[in-house]
Amino acid sequence: MVTYNRLWETMRKKNVTQYRLIKHYGISAGQIGRLKKNMYVSTHTIEVLCSILDCPVEEVMEIIPDSALPGPIIIKVDSKAAKST
């Protein structure tokens, strides 16, 4: 899973607001929304953000391995109970 939590921290440290990204650098409000929701954005967008913030990609995004996320919930069904209904 990709998260952009580091982006917000980097922006805070460099005094760059979401408004500035939109109005001065042409980043769309839709892209900002996608970043807030940790949704897919293109590598071009990541490159532009790194250029604006003058930082490496590690200060914009983080990859969390799926193994660190909680697994699926497994529900065990009693086959005898299921047959009796």
FENCORHU-V583844 format. One record per residue. N is the residue number from 1. RES is the residue in one letter. NEAR is the number of other ideal C-beta (glycine too) atoms within 8 Angstrom. D_FIRST is the distance of its C-alpha to the first C-alpha in Angstrom with 1 decimal. Layout:
n | res | near | d_first
N | RES | NEAR | D_FIRST
N | RES | NEAR | D_FIRST
This chain:
n | res | near | d_first
1 | M | 7 | 0.0
2 | V | 9 | 3.8
3 | T | 9 | 6.5
4 | Y | 12 | 10.2
5 | N | 7 | 12.0
6 | R | 12 | 13.8
7 | L | 12 | 15.2
8 | W | 8 | 17.2
9 | E | 9 | 18.6
10 | T | 12 | 19.6
11 | M | 12 | 21.2
12 | R | 7 | 23.1
13 | K | 6 | 24.3
14 | K | 9 | 25.5
15 | N | 5 | 27.0
16 | V | 8 | 25.2
17 | T | 7 | 24.8
18 | Q | 7 | 23.0
19 | Y | 6 | 26.6
20 | R | 9 | 27.3
21 | L | 14 | 24.2
22 | I | 12 | 25.5
23 | K | 6 | 29.2
24 | H | 6 | 29.7
25 | Y | 9 | 26.9
26 | G | 5 | 26.5
27 | I | 11 | 22.8
28 | S | 7 | 22.7
29 | A | 6 | 22.2
30 | G | 6 | 20.0
31 | Q | 10 | 17.6
32 | I | 12 | 17.8
33 | G | 8 | 17.0
34 | R | 10 | 13.9
35 | L | 11 | 12.7
36 | K | 7 | 13.7
37 | K | 6 | 11.7
38 | N | 8 | 8.4
39 | M | 6 | 9.3
40 | Y | 5 | 10.0
41 | V | 8 | 12.7
42 | S | 6 | 14.8
43 | T | 5 | 15.2
44 | H | 6 | 18.6
45 | T | 10 | 17.5
46 | I | 12 | 15.6
47 | E | 8 | 18.8
48 | V | 10 | 21.0
49 | L | 12 | 19.3
50 | C | 13 | 19.6
51 | S | 7 | 23.2
52 | I | 10 | 24.0
53 | L | 12 | 22.8
54 | D | 6 | 24.2
55 | C | 8 | 21.3
56 | P | 6 | 19.0
57 | V | 7 | 15.4
58 | E | 7 | 14.3
59 | E | 11 | 16.0
60 | V | 14 | 14.0
61 | M | 11 | 10.3
62 | E | 9 | 8.3
63 | I | 6 | 5.7
64 | I | 9 | 5.2
65 | P | 6 | 6.2
66 | D | 6 | 6.3
67 | S | 4 | 9.8
68 | A | 5 | 9.4
69 | L | 8 | 8.6
70 | P | 2 | 11.9
71 | G | 4 | 13.1
72 | P | 3 | 15.1
73 | I | 4 | 18.5
74 | I | 4 | 21.3
75 | I | 4 | 24.7
76 | K | 4 | 27.7
77 | V | 6 | 30.6
78 | D | 6 | 34.2
79 | S | 6 | 35.7
80 | K | 6 | 39.2
81 | A | 8 | 38.4
82 | A | 8 | 36.8
83 | K | 6 | 39.9
84 | S | 5 | 42.3
85 | T | 4 | 41.2
